[in-house]
Amino acid sequence: MENEIKIEKGFVYFIKGQGSCKIGASRDVDARLECITNAHPEPLEIIHTIECEDMFFLEDVIQNRFSGKCVKGEWFNLDQKDIEEIKLLDEQGVMDKLLNVVFDFFVQRRTDRYVSANVFIRYCNSRDSNRGVSINQYKINKATKEFVEILKGEGIRNPMLSSHKGTWMHPKMFIDFAMWAGGNELKSQIIDGAKVLWEQSRQKQLIETANALKL
């Protein structure tokens, strides 16, 4: 089904060169290193790997964590402090440190507060295999397109962020999507989850404001 991202076991790897570090995903990290080395004259080394159940999802989350240091594509200008942070990460560590998880099916990045549409759609379809809803069906709805423009008018530049690794949505966009995909069966849980997301977002804003006033 279009826009449904296949879950693949494997590794998120960190390959360091002389000037930057590549964050990627592969089932065979040594083979991937050899392939990258053939295209790069500089010495490269694997500094860390994380074995995980869903390598593309975890790769996306970690790349988002360091997005402000992206040089090009999957290469990042990381300092020694970043490298030390990476070496302490494992799959559970990434989930605990970089994500908020509400009711197992609301998975939100701590960095930008966007929520995973893929995790939620998998949950919906696992509950009812005949439901067969997809993210793409939601995207092409006229009402969805109109709502995207409304959110852009509120200053939300990208209500949805999609790539081959998955789709992440601004909390407002996600709640609309979840109501559409979850149906009446999940409506009460979605409302409860939305309250938690809002409270966490509000708490983060208050902390940021308090820290700014101290400067």
C-alpha positions in Angstrom: 0.0 0.0 0.0 1.4 3.4 -1.0 3.0 5.4 1.8 3.2 2.3 4.1 6.8 2.0 5.1 8.1 -1.5 5.5 9.6 -2.3 8.9 13.1 -3.7 8.5 15.5 -5.0 11.2 19.0 -3.8 10.9 21.5 -1.2 12.2 21.7 2.5 12.4 25.4 3.2 11.8 27.7 6.2 12.3 30.7 6.4 10.0 33.2 9.1 10.6 35.5 10.7 8.1 38.0 13.5 8.5 35.4 16.3 8.4 32.0 14.9 9.0 30.0 11.8 10.1 27.5 9.8 8.1 24.3 8.6 9.9 22.6 5.9 7.9 20.9 2.5 8.1 21.8 -0.9 6.7 21.4 -4.6 7.3 25.1 -5.1 6.6 27.2 -2.2 8.0 30.6 -3.6 6.9 29.4 -3.9 3.3 28.0 -0.4 3.5 31.3 0.9 4.8 33.1 -0.7 1.9 30.7 0.9 -0.6 31.1 4.3 0.9 34.9 4.0 1.1 35.0 3.3 -2.6 33.5 6.7 -3.2 35.5 8.6 -0.6 39.3 9.0 -0.7 39.6 10.0 2.9 39.9 7.3 5.7 36.5 6.2 7.2 35.7 4.3 10.3 32.6 2.9 12.0 32.4 4.7 15.4 29.0 3.2 16.5 26.1 1.0 15.5 22.6 0.5 17.0 20.9 -2.8 16.3 17.1 -2.1 16.0 13.8 -3.6 14.9 12.9 -0.7 12.6 16.2 0.8 11.2 14.7 3.4 8.9 12.4 4.8 11.6 15.3 5.0 14.1 17.6 6.5 11.4 15.1 9.3 10.7 14.7 10.1 14.4 18.5 10.4 15.0 19.0 12.4 11.8 16.4 14.8 13.0 18.2 15.1 16.4 21.3 16.4 14.5 19.5 18.2 11.7 21.0 21.6 12.7 24.4 20.2 11.9 23.6 18.6 8.6 26.3 19.3 5.9 24.7 17.5 3.0 22.3 14.5 2.8 23.2 12.1 5.5 26.5 13.7 6.5 26.7 15.8 9.7 29.3 18.1 11.2 29.5 16.6 14.7 31.8 17.6 17.4 33.4 15.4 20.1 30.5 16.0 22.5 28.1 14.7 19.8 30.3 11.7 19.2 30.3 10.8 22.9 26.5 11.2 23.0 26.2 8.8 20.0 28.4 6.2 21.7 26.1 6.1 24.6 23.0 5.5 22.5 21.2 2.2 22.0 17.7 1.5 20.6 16.0 2.0 24.0 18.1 5.0 24.7 17.1 6.7 21.5 13.4 6.0 22.2 13.7 7.3 25.7 15.8 10.4 25.0 14.5 11.6 21.6 10.8 10.5 21.6 7.7 11.0 23.6 5.5 7.9 23.5 1.8 8.2 24.4 -0.4 5.1 24.5 2.2 3.3 22.3 0.6 4.7 19.1 1.4 8.5 19.6 5.1 8.7 18.9 6.4 12.3 19.0 9.9 13.7 18.3 11.2 15.8 21.2 13.2 18.0 18.9 10.3 19.5 16.7 7.2 17.9 18.4 6.1 16.3 15.2 4.2 13.0 15.5 4.7 9.8 13.5 1.8 9.1 11.1 3.3 5.7 10.2 3.2 4.3 13.8 -0.4 5.3 14.1 -1.6 3.9 10.8 0.1 0.6 11.6 -1.8 0.5 14.9 -5.1 1.2 13.2 -4.6 -1.5 10.5 -3.4 -4.0 13.1 -6.7 -3.6 15.0 -8.8 -4.0 11.9 -7.0 -5.6 8.9 -10.0 -4.9 6.7 -9.9 -1.2 7.4 -7.0 -0.7 5.0 -6.6 3.1 5.5 -3.4 4.7 4.3 -1.5 8.0 4.7 -1.7 8.7 1.0 -5.5 8.4 1.1 -5.6 11.1 3.7 -3.2 13.3 1.8 -5.3 13.4 -1.3 -8.5 14.4 0.5 -9.8 17.8 -0.5 -10.5 18.5 3.2 -6.9 17.6 4.1 -5.5 19.9 1.4 -7.7 22.7 2.7 -6.6 22.1 6.3 -2.9 22.2 5.2 -3.4 25.6 3.8 -5.2 26.8 7.0 -2.2 25.6 9.0 0.2 27.3 6.7 -1.8 30.5 7.1 -1.2 30.1 10.9 2.6 30.1 10.2 3.1 26.3 10.2 5.4 26.1 7.2 5.3 22.3 6.8 2.3 20.6 8.5 3.5 17.3 7.0 7.1 16.1 6.5 7.3 13.0 4.3 10.2 11.0 2.9 11.0 7.3 2.0 11.5 6.8 5.8 8.0 7.9 6.8 5.7 10.8 7.5 5.8 13.1 10.5 3.0 15.6 11.2 2.6 18.8 13.2 0.4 18.0 16.2 -2.6 19.8 14.8 -2.2 18.0 11.5 -1.8 14.7 13.3 -4.9 15.0 15.4 -7.0 15.7 12.3 -5.3 12.6 10.6 -5.8 10.4 13.7 -9.5 11.3 13.9 -9.9 10.4 10.2 -7.9 7.2 10.3 -8.9 5.9 13.8 -12.7 6.3 13.4 -15.2 6.2 16.2 -13.4 3.3 17.9 -10.3 5.3 18.8 -11.9 8.7 19.1 -11.8 8.8 22.9 -8.2 7.6 23.1 -7.2 10.1 20.5 -8.7 13.0 22.5 -6.9 11.8 25.6 -3.6 11.5 23.7 -4.1 15.0 22.2 -4.5 16.4 25.8 -1.1 14.8 26.7 0.6 16.1 23.6 -0.8 19.6 24.3 0.3 19.5 27.9 3.8 18.4 27.0 4.1 21.0 24.3 2.8 23.7 26.7 5.3 22.6 29.4 8.1 22.8 26.9 7.1 26.3 26.0 7.0 27.4 29.6 10.5 25.9 30.3 11.9 27.6 27.2 10.4 30.9 28.3 11.7 30.6 31.8 15.2 29.8 30.5 15.1 32.7 28.2 14.2 35.1 31.0 17.2 33.9 33.0 19.6 35.0 30.3 
